[in-house]
Amino acid sequence: MFDSSLPQLCVVFVLVVSGCLAPLPLCAAPPNHAEWKLTFEDEFEGEKIDWSVWKSQSGIRGRERLEGRWPENNVVKDGILHQLTHREDPPRGGKEWSTAHIWTTPFKQQYGYFECRMRYGNHLNNAF
């Protein structure tokens, strides 16, 4: 099912910052000109991330970056992945800020219909 010659799908989810407004639900469906086969799905059910299909960075990102990325900042609650960003006191790994980052593994797929539900904040970098 997985072709290692294809680029890996990398998913970086949005940071959840306290005080944001509730997200508005948006509905979408795949185009109806073809038949579709589900090849990957994670509804974040349960109480934690399924680390058999996700990987996380664990550490600082370099001198020029303001934050470190840590797996424990990925929190699953009520079917939603929350990626937390907060100030570390004292600084962790020399960085005052802490955040989260995940990507799929070993899932790889070059073409298809991709969909996610997410809330995206202002001034954040997102790659889906």
Residue, then its C-alpha position, 0 to 999 in steps of 0.5 A: m500500500f505504501d510506495s517508498s519512492l513517493p514523497q512523504l506526506c508531512v503534516v504540521f498541525v496548528l498551534v492551539v493558543s488559549g483565548c482563541l474563538a471556537p472554530l467554525p466547522l467546514c464540510a468538504a467531499p472529494p471530487n466525484h469524477a473518480e473512485w476514492k480509496l481511503t489510505f490513511e485516517d486518524e480521528f484522534e480518538g482516545e487519550k493520546i497520539d498513536w505514535s505508531v503512525w506519527k513522529s514528533q520532533s523532540g528538541i531545540r531547532g537551532r540558534e536562530r529559532l525562538e522555540g523548541r519542539w517537544p512531543e508532550n506539547n501534543v495533547v489529544k482531548d475529545g477527538i481533537l489534537h491540541q498543539l500547545t505553545h507556551r513560555e518555559d520558565p526556566p528556559r528549556g534547552g536554552k529556549e524560552w518558548s516551547t511548541a509541538h510538531i508532528w508528521t506521519t510515518p510511514f505513510k507516503q502518497q503523492y496524489g489524491y484527495f487530502e482533508c483535515r479539520m483544523r483551526y489556524g491562528n494568525h501569524l503561524n506557519n502551517a504545512f498540510 
